[in-house]
């Protein structure tokens, strides 16, 4: 029997994750016909139906679900093999692919790069900014080695190393009289963390118009004389400089998010990842003072 190619397994997992041929193809940077043909070829190689299709919908068969689980494991092990091989036995000489969410990346990227270049001058650090959902999907498929994200978030399938507590601040315009609250789009976990941690139980004040970036969010708050909730990491980085907005700490003990580093449980690079995590933690401490 001809063995499946890693690319075929990657396409199958992407289809399972997205639930849509077009979205899976876009995620894999190929055409929809290329992805569909590769999965059909995989079914022929395995002499089994993995996906039941009709004109508009599809569903994974029981065998298909099982193959997806095995495909994930193969992709993860392959990624670890490449990562460990590229370093020739010294993990600080190889490559490290790290995903960072948009509400952390702008405030840490330059420092992370600078600290890593000093501490590990021969380590090639590749950083990718994306949402928690997309980053964890890339971590599952082996395209990322680790992800720096904010919790609470479901990371139960990964190893999680907690790095820092990032308290929330209430950011408001001096003329904020109506209490209008503006938040980021729901795909950004910062909104969920703000709603739960800051006890925003009265949804009537939360405005339906949501921002896709922190810059847009602050512009809306200032323009509409409203308020929002931002973590200390952002406040300390000067996001309010040049604006009329005021920041005040919250008294709720749970008004904070946690910043964590996660990686696959199957990875053999735990000691290396912990060392990198300690470096990231030291950067966070300086930014959160």
C-alpha positions in Angstrom: 0.0 0.0 0.0 1.2 3.5 -0.9 1.7 5.5 2.3 -0.2 8.8 2.7 1.6 12.1 2.3 1.8 14.5 5.2 0.2 17.1 3.0 -2.8 14.9 2.5 -3.1 14.5 6.3 -2.8 18.3 6.7 -5.6 18.9 4.3 -7.8 16.3 6.0 -7.3 17.9 9.4 -7.9 21.4 8.0 -11.2 20.2 6.6 -12.2 18.7 9.9 -11.2 21.9 11.8 -13.0 24.3 9.5 -16.0 22.2 8.4 -15.8 23.8 5.0 -13.8 22.9 1.9 -13.3 26.5 0.8 -12.1 27.6 4.3 -9.8 24.6 4.6 -8.3 25.3 1.2 -7.7 29.0 2.2 -6.1 27.9 5.4 -3.7 25.6 3.6 -3.0 28.2 0.8 -4.2 25.9 -2.0 -7.2 25.8 -4.3 -10.4 24.0 -3.2 -10.0 21.6 -6.1 -6.4 20.7 -5.0 -7.5 20.0 -1.5 -10.6 18.0 -2.5 -8.5 15.9 -5.0 -5.9 15.2 -2.3 -8.4 14.0 0.1 -10.0 11.8 -2.5 -6.6 10.4 -3.4 -6.1 9.7 0.3 -9.4 7.8 0.4 -8.3 5.7 -2.6 -5.0 4.9 -0.9 -6.7 3.8 2.2 -9.4 2.1 0.2 -12.0 3.6 2.6 -14.4 6.5 2.6 -13.4 9.2 5.1 -15.9 11.9 4.1 -19.5 11.4 2.9 -20.3 14.1 0.4 -23.4 15.4 -1.4 -23.8 18.5 -3.5 -23.8 21.0 -0.7 -22.7 19.3 2.6 -20.4 16.7 3.9 -19.9 14.6 7.0 -16.9 12.7 8.3 -17.5 8.9 8.6 -16.6 7.1 11.9 -13.4 5.9 10.2 -12.7 9.4 9.0 -12.9 10.8 12.5 -10.5 8.1 13.7 -8.1 8.9 10.8 -8.2 12.6 11.7 -7.1 11.8 15.3 -4.2 9.7 14.0 -3.3 12.3 11.4 -3.0 15.0 14.1 -0.6 12.8 16.0 1.5 12.2 12.9 1.6 15.9 12.1 2.6 16.8 15.6 5.4 14.2 15.7 6.6 15.2 12.3 6.8 18.8 13.4 8.8 17.9 16.5 11.1 15.7 14.4 11.9 18.6 12.1 12.3 21.0 15.0 14.7 18.8 16.9 16.6 17.8 13.8 17.1 21.4 12.7 19.0 22.1 15.9 21.4 19.2 15.5 20.9 18.2 19.1 21.1 21.7 20.6 17.6 23.1 20.7 18.9 26.7 21.2 20.4 26.5 17.7 17.3 25.5 15.9 14.0 27.2 15.0 11.1 28.2 17.2 7.7 29.1 15.8 5.6 31.0 18.3 2.0 32.2 17.9 0.9 35.3 19.9 -2.6 36.8 20.2 -3.2 40.4 19.0 -3.9 41.7 22.5 -0.4 40.7 23.6 1.8 40.9 20.5 2.1 44.7 20.0 3.3 45.1 23.6 5.8 42.3 23.7 7.2 41.6 20.2 10.1 43.9 20.2 11.2 42.9 23.7 10.8 39.2 23.0 12.9 39.5 19.9 15.6 41.5 21.7 15.8 39.3 24.8 15.9 36.1 22.7 18.6 37.5 20.4 20.8 38.3 23.5 20.0 35.1 25.5 19.9 32.7 22.5 21.8 34.3 19.6 21.7 31.2 17.4 18.0 30.5 17.9 15.8 31.5 14.9 12.6 32.9 16.4 9.6 33.1 14.1 6.6 35.0 15.6 3.0 34.8 14.2 0.2 37.1 15.4 -3.3 35.5 15.3 -6.4 34.8 17.4 -6.3 32.2 20.1 -8.6 29.9 18.0 -6.4 30.1 14.9 -3.1 29.9 16.8 -4.2 26.7 18.7 -5.3 25.2 15.4 -1.9 25.8 14.0 -0.3 24.4 17.1 -2.4 21.2 16.7 -1.3 20.8 13.1 2.4 21.3 14.0 2.8 24.6 12.2 3.5 26.3 15.5 5.7 25.0 18.4 4.0 27.1 21.1 1.4 29.8 21.6 1.5 32.8 24.0 -2.1 33.6 24.9 -4.5 34.9 27.6 -6.5 32.6 29.8 -9.0 31.5 31.0 -9.3 29.6 27.7 -9.7 25.9 27.0 -6.1 24.7 26.7 -6.8 21.3 28.3 -5.3 19.3 25.4 -2.0 21.2 25.7 0.7 21.7 28.4 0.1 25.2 29.9 2.8 27.2 31.7 1.3 30.2 33.5 3.6 33.3 33.2 1.9 36.4 34.6 -1.3 38.0 35.9 -2.4 41.0 33.9 -4.9 43.2 35.8 -7.7 45.1 34.0 -8.2 48.8 34.1 -11.3 50.8 33.3 -10.5 53.2 30.5 -13.0 56.1 30.0 -13.5 59.5 28.6 -13.7 62.3 31.2 -17.2 63.2 29.8 -18.5 59.6 30.0 -22.0 60.1 31.4 -24.0 57.4 29.7 -21.7 54.5 30.6 -21.5 53.2 27.0 -19.1 50.2 26.9 -17.1 49.3 23.8 -15.3 46.0 23.3 -13.3 44.1 20.7 -15.0 41.6 18.4 -15.9 38.3 20.0 -13.1 36.5 18.2 -10.7 38.3 20.6 -10.8 36.6 24.0 -10.1 39.9 25.6 -13.8 40.8 25.4 -14.8 37.6 27.3 -12.1 38.2 29.9 -13.3 41.7 30.4 -17.0 40.8 30.7 -16.3 38.0 33.3 -13.4 39.5 35.2 -14.8 43.1 35.4 -18.3 41.9 36.3 -20.0 43.5 33.3 -23.4 41.9 34.1 -25.6 44.6 32.6 -25.3 44.0 28.8 -27.5 46.9 28.0 -24.5 49.2 28.3 -22.4 47.1 25.9 -22.5 48.7 22.4 -23.3 46.5 19.4 -20.5 48.1 17.3 -17.3 46.2 18.0 -13.8 47.0 17.1 -11.3 44.7 15.3 -8.2 46.3 16.9 -7.2 48.1 20.0 -6.5 51.3 18.1 -10.0 51.3 16.6 -11.5 50.4 20.1 -9.8 53.4 21.7 -10.8 55.7 18.9 -14.5 54.7 19.4 -14.3 55.2 23.1 -12.8 58.6 22.8 -15.1 59.7 19.9 -18.2 58.5 21.6 -17.1 59.5 25.1 -17.6 56.0 26.4 -15.5 53.4 28.2 -13.7 50.1 27.8 -11.6 47.7 29.8 -7.9 47.1 29.0 -5.2 45.0 30.6 -2.2 46.6 32.4 0.1 45.3 29.7 -1.5 47.6 27.2 -1.8 50.6 29.6 1.9 50.4 30.5 2.8 50.3 26.9 1.4 53.8 26.3 -1.7 53.0 24.3 -3.4 56.0 25.9 -0.7 58.5 25.2 -1.9 61.5 23.3 -5.6 60.8 24.1 -8.0 62.3 26.6 -8.8 58.8 28.0 -8.2 58.0 31.7 -7.3 54.7 33.2 -8.2 53.5 36.7 -7.5 50.1 38.3 -10.3 47.9 39.4 -10.9 46.6 42.9 -12.3 43.2 41.9 -9.8 40.5 42.8 -10.6 38.5 39.7 -10.4 41.6 37.4 -7.5 40.2 35.4 -6.4 37.8 32.7 -3.6 35.3 32.9 -0.9 35.2 30.3 0.3 31.6 29.6 2.4 29.7 27.2 1.1 26.4 25.8 2.6 23.6 23.7 1.6 20.1 22.6 1.7 17.3 25.2 3.4 15.0 22.7 6.4 17.3 22.3 9.8 16.1 23.5 11.1 19.6 24.0 9.6 20.3 27.4 12.9 21.5 29.1 13.6 23.8 26.1 10.0 25.2 26.2 10.2 25.8 29.9 13.5 27.7 29.5 11.9 29.9 26.8 8.8 30.4 29.0 11.1 31.6 31.8 12.6 34.1 29.4 9.1 35.3 28.3 8.1 35.6 32.0 11.0 37.9 32.7 10.0 40.1 29.8 6.4 40.2 31.1 7.6 41.2 34.6 9.4 44.2 33.3 6.3 45.3 31.3 3.9 44.8 34.1 5.8 46.7 36.9 
